[in-house]
Amino acid sequence: MTKHVPPVRADKTFRSDVLAGLKAARKSVSSKWLYDDVGSHLFEAITELDAYYPTRTELGILETEIRQYSRLPGARGAMVELGSGSSRKTNLLLGAFPDLSVYMPVDISANHLKDAAERVRRAYPSLAVIPVAADFTQPLGKLPLLPELPVLVFFPGSTIGNFERAEATALLRSLREAMPGATMIVGVDRPKEEEVLLEAYDDPAGVTAAFNLNLLQRINRECGADFELNAFAHKAIWNADESRIEMHLESLTEQSVTIGADTIAFQKHETIHTENSHKYDEEAFSEIANQSGWRVLDQHCDAQSWFSVYILQSG
């Protein structure tokens, strides 16, 4: 009836990814590694901040359009959630889908995933909950679903914006191949005033800074590195040419860091690029969806046109 997707091998893969990124001419570490258990909890705290508009704006759209989503075929079959994120969004959909048979959260953080799945089991005891600890940015093959069930993919939080445009297209294509015939609800952040964006990604309370700096703490803990956290600072930049917010960790001084037998040199003000958050208007995202084999069925925005929620159909 099912087959299991193996969990992420964060031990070897994380270390090799970190070293490759830090040895590159322009240092970077993939944003997926921000989400260990501590990072996942810090991100949940970010979503509660007044400055962080995406979560509440997307939630408002979902609440307004929930009756339409409840009529999608997958609402009476299996819902696959990519990233076990905001419980408020998940509960909104699960509460509106009384005929749903299977809920499958997919997340890179195994412990965070376990906690999220357990909350859903307690709240919906008649629902089959099948958590999958996996990196959904990698090919998933056939997910462990009952083949006769229609599938609804829930991809909230504008996570699609964390990928380069070509990567986003490849990811959506991979998901279509893994779940042919599926419908998708996907949240997409839109371009807006620079000051709104910068405050959302560099909040006055410093929670986003703690989230970003936690990556260095994770590298220290899991890779035997000796990063001094107070020698780096969180930095958010609006890159208008690429229509994206960039998050960086800036070295405050010239320094060297060791990771096992490797030494990484930093110039003063040199950065580690840790995350992108692309902002797509309707034309740009529709092009990505079409190129990856998904068809846009509908799109809903908030009153300020800050955020969009799309319904996609696998081609």
MIVEX-621291 format. One line per 10 residues: number of its first residue (from 0); for each residue x, y, z of N, C-alpha, C. Coordinates in steps of 0.02 Angstrom, whole numbers, plus 50000, padded with zeros to 5 digits. Example, Ala and Ser with C-alpha at 12.3 -4.5 7.8 and 13.67 -1.06 7.14 Angstrom:
2
0) 50660/49716/50390/50615/49775/50390/50660/49835/50390; 50642/49888/50354/50684/49947/50357/50645/50002/50394
This chain:
315
0) 50041/49940/50000/50000/50000/50000/50043/50063/50000; 50098/50062/50035/50142/50121/50037/50214/50100/50028; 50255/50148/50011/50327/50138/50016/50356/50199/50050; 50410/50190/50083/50437/50243/50124/50492/50281/50087; 50491/50347/50094/50544/50389/50069/50597/50394/50123; 50661/50378/50108/50711/50379/50161/50722/50448/50189; 50736/50453/50253/50748/50519/50283/50811/50551/50256; 50816/50616/50264/50875/50653/50242/50936/50630/50281; 50991/50619/50246/51054/50603/50279/51091/50667/50294; 51068/50702/50344/51093/50770/50357/51166/50768/50380
10) 51189/50712/50407/51257/50710/50433/51308/50723/50377; 51309/50680/50326/51358/50687/50272/51339/50741/50222; 51275/50742/50204/51253/50790/50153/51260/50861/50177; 51241/50874/50239/51245/50941/50267/51318/50965/50267; 51363/50924/50292/51433/50943/50295/51462/50956/50225; 51448/50912/50178/51476/50921/50111/51447/50983/50077; 51382/50995/50086/51351/51055/50058/51381/51119/50087; 51390/51119/50153/51418/51178/50187/51488/51192/50161; 51530/51141/50159/51599/51151/50137/51603/51174/50065; 51562/51144/50022/51562/51165/49951/51540/51238/49945
20) 51489/51257/49983/51465/51326/49979/51514/51377/50006; 51548/51359/50060/51594/51407/50091/51661/51411/50054; 51676/51361/50014/51738/51363/49975/51727/51396/49906; 51665/51411/49890/51650/51443/49825/51674/51515/49825; 51682/51543/49764/51706/51612/49758/51659/51660/49793; 51594/51647/49788/51543/51686/49825/51510/51638/49874; 51525/51646/49936/51504/51598/49987/51428/51596/49994; 51402/51535/50001/51330/51526/50011/51318/51459/50044; 51261/51454/50078/51237/51390/50104/51163/51388/50088; 51138/51331/50065/51069/51324/50045/51022/51340/50103
30) 50967/51376/50087/50920/51396/50138/50885/51336/50172; 50884/51278/50139/50851/51221/50170/50885/51201/50235; 50950/51218/50243/50986/51199/50304/50972/51247/50362; 50934/51300/50350/50913/51343/50405/50863/51309/50451; 50831/51255/50425/50774/51227/50460/50792/51163/50498; 50838/51168/50545/50844/51113/50594/50789/51125/50645; 50790/51087/50700/50735/51094/50749/50732/51165/50777; 50790/51193/50795/50791/51261/50823/50768/51311/50770; 50795/51304/50709/50776/51349/50655/50702/51346/50639; 50673/51286/50640/50601/51279/50626/50559/51315/50678
40) 50579/51309/50741/50542/51344/50794/50551/51420/50790; 50611/51442/50772/50623/51513/50763/50581/51540/50705; 50576/51501/50652/50536/51525/50596/50462/51530/50615; 50438/51483/50656/50370/51488/50681/50360/51554/50719; 50411/51573/50758/50408/51636/50795/50406/51696/50747; 50444/51691/50692/50445/51745/50642/50375/51756/50614; 50339/51701/50602/50272/51707/50571/50222/51743/50616; 50239/51749/50681/50194/51784/50728/50209/51859/50733; 50264/51881/50702/50284/51951/50708/50239/51997/50668; 50227/52057/50694/50188/52107/50657/50222/52125/50591
50) 50288/52127/50592/50325/52148/50532/50322/52096/50476; 50309/52033/50494/50311/51979/50444/50240/51969/50416; 50226/52004/50361/50159/52005/50332/50140/51940/50296; 50187/51899/50267/50165/51844/50224/50118/51795/50256; 50131/51775/50319/50089/51723/50349/50018/51746/50359; 50009/51804/50390/49940/51826/50404/49904/51844/50339; 49941/51869/50289/49909/51888/50226/49886/51826/50188; 49930/51776/50185/49911/51714/50152/49853/51680/50189; 49856/51680/50255/49802/51650/50295/49735/51684/50280; 49736/51749/50274/49675/51785/50258/49646/51764/50191
60) 49689/51754/50141/49665/51732/50075/49635/51662/50081; 49670/51617/50116/49645/51549/50124/49577/51548/50159; 49569/51590/50210/49505/51593/50246/49449/51618/50199; 49465/51667/50158/49415/51696/50113/49393/51646/50059; 49441/51606/50034/49428/51563/49977/49419/51489/49996; 49412/51475/50060/49414/51405/50083/49359/51363/50051; 49300/51392/50037/49246/51352/50007/49266/51328/49938; 49302/51369/49899/49324/51347/49833/49376/51291/49841; 49422/51297/49889/49473/51245/49898/49441/51179/49919; 49387/51183/49958/49355/51122/49981/49321/51084/49925
70) 49311/51116/49868/49281/51082/49810/49332/51050/49764; 49397/51060/49777/49448/51029/49736/49448/50954/49747; 49464/50914/49695/49461/50841/49702/49501/50813/49760; 49562/50840/49770/49605/50814/49824/49578/50826/49893; 49531/50872/49901/49501/50884/49967/49462/50823/49991; 49447/50776/49946/49413/50714/49963/49460/50654/49954; 49525/50668/49954/49573/50614/49944/49632/50620/49991; 49690/50640/49964/49751/50645/50003/49781/50714/49994; 49798/50746/50051/49831/50811/50049/49904/50803/50068; 49948/50823/50024/50020/50822/50035/50042/50893/50049
80) 50068/50906/50110/50093/50972/50127/50168/50973/50125; 50196/51018/50085/50268/51024/50077/50295/51073/50129; 50330/51047/50179/50353/51088/50235/50297/51091/50287; 50307/51060/50344/50254/51060/50395/50257/51126/50433; 50230/51178/50401/50239/51246/50426/50185/51267/50474; 50151/51323/50459/50103/51353/50504/50045/51306/50519; 50036/51289/50582/49980/51245/50600/49913/51278/50588; 49911/51346/50588/49848/51381/50576/49824/51369/50505; 49869/51371/50457/49849/51359/50387/49829/51286/50378; 49868/51240/50406/49853/51169/50400/49785/51153/50430
90) 49773/51178/50491/49709/51164/50525/49650/51194/50488; 49661/51252/50457/49607/51283/50418/49584/51236/50362; 49633/51209/50325/49615/51165/50270/49587/51098/50295; 49620/51069/50345/49596/51005/50370/49525/51011/50399; 49511/51066/50432/49445/51076/50460/49392/51085/50407; 49412/51110/50348/49364/51122/50294/49358/51062/50247; 49400/51010/50258/49399/50951/50214/49376/50890/50254; 49312/50884/50272/49290/50829/50314/49296/50761/50281; 49300/50758/50215/49304/50694/50180/49376/50675/50161; 49424/50713/50186/49494/50697/50172/49513/50630/50204
100) 49549/50588/50167/49568/50522/50193/49639/50520/50221; 49685/50556/50187/49756/50551/50204/49786/50621/50209; 49825/50632/50260/49865/50694/50265/49938/50673/50269; 49979/50699/50222/50049/50681/50218/50093/50744/50221; 50119/50762/50279/50166/50817/50283/50236/50793/50264; 50271/50832/50223/50340/50816/50201/50385/50872/50226; 50436/50854/50265/50478/50906/50294/50549/50879/50304; 50598/50924/50300/50668/50905/50307/50688/50896/50380; 50651/50927/50426/50666/50923/50498/50624/50867/50528; 50656/50810/50543/50619/50751/50565/50582/50763/50631
110) 50614/50795/50679/50582/50806/50744/50525/50856/50739; 50535/50910/50702/50481/50958/50691/50422/50924/50656; 50438/50882/50607/50386/50846/50570/50347/50800/50617; 50383/50765/50660/50350/50719/50707/50301/50756/50752; 50322/50813/50778/50279/50852/50822/50216/50877/50785; 50227/50901/50723/50171/50926/50684/50122/50870/50668; 50148/50812/50650/50105/50755/50633/50065/50732/50694; 50097/50733/50752/50063/50712/50813/50006/50758/50831; 50016/50823/50820/49962/50872/50834/49902/50858/50789; 49915/50842/50726/49861/50828/50680/49825/50764/50699
120) 49862/50713/50719/49831/50649/50739/49784/50660/50798; 49805/50700/50846/49762/50712/50904/49700/50751/50885; 49707/50799/50840/49650/50841/50821/49602/50805/50773; 49628/50759/50732/49588/50725/50681/49600/50650/50685; 49573/50617/50736/49589/50546/50747/49567/50499/50691; 49519/50519/50651/49497/50475/50596/49538/50484/50533; 49584/50531/50532/49625/50545/50473/49689/50505/50474; 49706/50473/50418/49770/50438/50413/49825/50489/50403; 49871/50494/50451/49926/50542/50448/49990/50504/50433; 50023/50521/50377/50083/50485/50355/50139/50536/50347
130) 50178/50551/50399/50233/50599/50392/50290/50569/50352; 50320/50609/50309/50377/50588/50268/50435/50635/50281; 50488/50609/50314/50548/50649/50326/50591/50647/50264; 50590/50700/50226/50626/50700/50161/50639/50772/50140; 50688/50779/50097/50703/50843/50065/50664/50846/50000; 50609/50883/49999/50566/50882/49940/50597/50919/49881; 50655/50952/49892/50689/50982/49835/50727/50930/49794; 50733/50869/49821/50764/50814/49785/50709/50770/49755; 50725/50732/49702/50674/50689/49671/50644/50642/49723; 50578/50640/49727/50544/50600/49777/50520/50533/49750
140) 50520/50525/49683/50491/50465/49656/50416/50464/49671; 50388/50406/49675/50317/50400/49691/50309/50405/49766; 50272/50454/49789/50259/50462/49860/50214/50405/49885; 50218/50389/49950/50179/50333/49976/50105/50350/49984; 50070/50350/49927/49999/50367/49927/49957/50308/49903; 49894/50306/49926/49847/50259/49897/49834/50281/49825; 49848/50239/49775/49847/50262/49705/49779/50285/49681; 49724/50261/49712/49658/50279/49687/49634/50347/49714; 49672/50377/49759/49650/50440/49789/49672/50500/49747; 49628/50549/49737/49651/50613/49708/49696/50649/49757
150) 49743/50687/49731/49795/50718/49773/49790/50794/49768; 49794/50825/49826/49799/50898/49831/49865/50915/49865; 49908/50951/49830/49972/50973/49858/49962/51042/49889; 49981/51049/49951/49977/51113/49986/50049/51138/49997; 50065/51194/49963/50134/51220/49963/50131/51294/49983; 50121/51307/50049/50109/51376/50071/50173/51413/50087; 50164/51475/50110/50220/51513/50138/50267/51545/50088; 50250/51543/50024/50294/51569/49972/50363/51536/49974; 50365/51472/49995/50428/51435/49994/50455/51429/49924; 50411/51428/49873/50434/51424/49804/50480/51483/49787
160) 50473/51539/49823/50515/51597/49810/50586/51589/49835; 50600/51537/49875/50668/51527/49900/50715/51499/49847; 50687/51477/49790/50726/51446/49738/50740/51495/49681; 50798/51486/49649/50810/51522/49587/50756/51503/49537; 50744/51546/49489/50688/51535/49442/50693/51466/49409; 50752/51449/49385/50760/51383/49352/50749/51326/49402; 50772/51337/49464/50761/51286/49516/50687/51278/49533; 50651/51334/49535/50580/51331/49550/50543/51293/49495; 50562/51305/49433/50531/51269/49377/50546/51194/49382; 50609/51177/49398/50628/51107/49404/50592/51073/49462
170) 50583/51110/49518/50548/51082/49576/50476/51067/49559; 50442/51115/49529/50372/51104/49511/50365/51047/49461; 50412/51042/49415/50410/50987/49367/50420/50919/49403; 50466/50918/49451/50478/50857/49489/50416/50836/49529; 50381/50885/49558/50321/50870/49596/50265/50845/49550; 50260/50874/49491/50210/50850/49443/50224/50778/49423; 50288/50762/49413/50306/50693/49394/50293/50644/49451; 50305/50667/49513/50294/50623/49571/50220/50613/49585; 50179/50663/49569/50107/50661/49584/50067/50681/49523; 50068/50640/49470/50031/50658/49409/49957/50663/49422
180) 49927/50714/49391/49855/50725/49399/49836/50764/49461; 49885/50784/49501/49871/50819/49563/49848/50891/49550; 49816/50919/49600/49801/50990/49603/49845/51021/49657; 49864/51084/49650/49908/51116/49698/49880/51183/49720; 49884/51196/49786/49873/51263/49814/49941/51288/49834; 49964/51343/49803/50032/51367/49815/50030/51442/49830; 50064/51462/49884/50069/51532/49903/50129/51564/49871; 50120/51624/49845/50173/51660/49809/50173/51733/49832; 50230/51757/49857/50235/51827/49877/50246/51870/49816; 50221/51932/49820/50222/51978/49764/50269/52036/49778
190) 50294/52070/49725/50335/52130/49735/50296/52185/49771; 50330/52224/49811/50298/52280/49848/50351/52329/49870; 50332/52377/49911/50378/52430/49932/50438/52400/49969; 50497/52428/49954/50559/52401/49983/50559/52403/50059; 50532/52457/50089/50534/52463/50161/50492/52409/50195; 50437/52390/50164/50395/52336/50191/50433/52270/50189; 50467/52257/50135/50505/52195/50127/50563/52191/50176; 50601/52245/50182/50660/52244/50225/50640/52235/50298; 50586/52266/50320/50566/52258/50390/50542/52186/50403; 50511/52155/50352/50487/52087/50360/50545/52038/50368
200) 50602/52053/50337/50659/52006/50338/50716/52030/50382; 50706/52085/50417/50754/52109/50467/50715/52144/50521; 50676/52105/50559/50628/52132/50605/50661/52167/50664; 50628/52217/50693/50657/52254/50749/50672/52211/50810; 50635/52157/50819/50646/52113/50877/50706/52068/50869; 50733/52063/50809/50793/52022/50798/50781/51948/50793; 50718/51927/50782/50704/51856/50778/50731/51827/50713; 50724/51864/50658/50751/51840/50594/50827/51836/50597; 50859/51883/50631/50932/51879/50640/50951/51816/50678; 50914/51799/50731/50928/51738/50769/50918/51676/50726
210) 50867/51677/50684/50853/51622/50638/50912/51612/50590; 50937/51666/50562/50992/51662/50514/51057/51641/50548; 51072/51671/50606/51133/51654/50642/51133/51583/50670; 51074/51556/50679/51070/51486/50703/51104/51438/50655; 51107/51457/50591/51141/51415/50542/51214/51404/50562; 51248/51457/50586/51318/51451/50606/51323/51406/50668; 51276/51414/50713/51275/51371/50773/51266/51298/50754; 51223/51286/50704/51213/51217/50680/51277/51190/50649; 51311/51231/50609/51374/51208/50579/51425/51192/50633; 51429/51234/50684/51474/51220/50741/51457/51153/50772
220) 51394/51142/50785/51372/51083/50822/51380/51019/50781; 51360/51021/50717/51357/50960/50678/51420/50948/50636; 51459/51000/50624/51518/50993/50581/51583/51007/50618; 51580/51020/50682/51641/51033/50721/51675/51098/50701; 51636/51149/50683/51665/51213/50663/51674/51258/50725; 51708/51315/50715/51719/51361/50770/51698/51433/50752; 51640/51439/50720/51613/51506/50705/51600/51543/50771; 51621/51606/50774/51603/51651/50829/51542/51689/50807; 51486/51675/50838/51423/51705/50815/51423/51781/50818; 51457/51809/50869/51458/51882/50875/51505/51915/50825
230) 51539/51875/50785/51582/51902/50732/51546/51906/50665; 51482/51888/50665/51442/51891/50604/51376/51927/50620; 51347/51958/50569/51285/51994/50577/51236/51975/50522; 51173/51971/50539/51120/51960/50490/51112/52022/50446; 51102/52010/50381/51095/52065/50334/51042/52047/50283; 50992/52091/50274/50940/52081/50223/50947/52134/50169; 50942/52114/50106/50953/52159/50049/50896/52150/50000; 50870/52204/49972/50822/52199/49917/50860/52205/49852; 50859/52152/49812/50891/52150/49746/50837/52163/49694; 50830/52225/49673/50776/52244/49628/50783/52211/49560
240) 50844/52202/49537/50855/52172/49471/50828/52100/49468; 50836/52064/49524/50813/51994/49527/50744/51988/49560; 50716/52044/49583/50652/52045/49617/50651/51996/49676; 50701/52005/49720/50706/51959/49777/50738/51993/49837; 50717/51970/49896/50753/51984/49957/50808/51933/49965; 50867/51955/49983/50923/51910/49998/50940/51914/50072; 50952/51858/50103/50977/51857/50171/51050/51835/50169; 51091/51870/50207/51162/51856/50211/51184/51856/50284; 51241/51824/50296/51277/51829/50359/51343/51864/50344; 51351/51924/50372/51409/51966/50355/51464/51959/50407
250) 51524/51946/50384/51582/51944/50428/51599/52015/50450; 51603/52026/50515/51616/52093/50542/51690/52110/50545; 51731/52061/50531/51804/52071/50533/51838/52022/50487; 51901/52033/50471/51940/51983/50435/51954/51926/50484; 51939/51865/50464/51944/51809/50510/51949/51743/50472; 51965/51690/50508/51966/51623/50481/51925/51577/50526; 51892/51530/50495/51850/51481/50531/51872/51412/50511; 51878/51367/50558/51896/51298/50543/51834/51254/50547; 51830/51208/50499/51778/51157/50498/51815/51090/50491; 51826/51057/50546/51867/50998/50544/51938/51015/50522
260) 51959/50984/50467/52026/50996/50441/52028/51054/50392; 51972/51084/50377/51968/51138/50327/51968/51206/50362; 52002/51254/50330/52003/51323/50354/51971/51368/50302; 51923/51408/50323/51887/51453/50279/51904/51525/50299; 51931/51564/50252/51950/51633/50266/51893/51680/50246; 51883/51731/50287/51833/51783/50273/51866/51851/50273; 51849/51891/50223/51868/51961/50223/51816/52000/50263; 51836/52058/50288/51789/52101/50323/51733/52121/50274; 51671/52114/50295/51610/52129/50257/51593/52075/50205; 51634/52023/50200/51616/51968/50156/51555/51931/50186
270) 51512/51906/50143/51450/51875/50168/51443/51802/50146; 51402/51767/50185/51377/51701/50166/51304/51712/50145; 51288/51698/50083/51221/51706/50057/51180/51646/50079; 51129/51657/50121/51093/51602/50152/51022/51592/50125; 50992/51643/50097/50923/51633/50073/50904/51685/50023; 50864/51664/49974/50829/51710/49929/50754/51704/49941; 50719/51758/49931/50646/51756/49932/50621/51797/49873; 50610/51762/49817/50588/51796/49756/50516/51817/49761; 50501/51874/49732/50434/51903/49732/50409/51904/49660; 50355/51868/49646/50331/51858/49578/50264/51892/49567
280) 50259/51930/49513/50193/51953/49492/50158/51896/49454; 50096/51909/49433/50056/51855/49403/50088/51828/49339; 50114/51873/49297/50144/51851/49234/50204/51807/49246; 50248/51828/49292/50310/51791/49305/50296/51721/49333; 50250/51717/49382/50238/51651/49411/50200/51606/49363; 50153/51633/49325/50116/51592/49276/50164/51562/49226; 50215/51599/49207/50265/51572/49160/50302/51513/49190; 50322/51519/49254/50356/51464/49288/50310/51403/49292; 50248/51413/49310/50201/51357/49315/50192/51323/49248; 50183/51362/49195/50172/51333/49129/50233/51295/49105
290) 50292/51323/49117/50354/51289/49095/50365/51223/49131; 50337/51216/49191/50346/51154/49229/50290/51104/49219; 50242/51122/49177/50188/51075/49160/50126/51081/49203; 50120/51136/49241/50060/51148/49280/50019/51202/49245; 49954/51197/49251/49908/51247/49222/49877/51287/49279; 49877/51354/49272/49847/51397/49322/49771/51396/49313; 49736/51371/49365/49663/51370/49363/49633/51434/49391; 49666/51461/49442/49639/51521/49474/49694/51554/49516; 49683/51616/49533/49730/51653/49575/49692/51702/49619; 49709/51704/49684/49675/51749/49730/49726/51793/49765
300) 49709/51858/49773/49754/51906/49805/49718/51938/49865; 49758/51967/49909/49730/52008/49962/49713/52077/49934; 49682/52118/49975/49659/52184/49952/49717/52230/49931; 49776/52221/49962/49834/52263/49946/49876/52234/49889; 49858/52175/49864/49897/52140/49813/49968/52127/49836; 49975/52108/49899/50040/52092/49928/50057/52018/49918; 50007/51975/49911/50019/51903/49911/49967/51870/49866; 49987/51814/49834/49941/51776/49792/49939/51704/49814; 49881/51673/49808/49874/51601/49816/49846/51574/49749; 49883/51529/49719/49865/51501/49655/49837/51430/49663
310) 49791/51413/49619/49769/51343/49610/49798/51319/49544; 49838/51267/49547/49870/51239/49489/49843/51168/49476; 49841/51149/49412/49821/51081/49393/49879/51050/49355; 49898/50990/49375/49952/50955/49341/49930/50938/49270; 49975/50952/49222/49959/50939/49153/49967/50867/49133
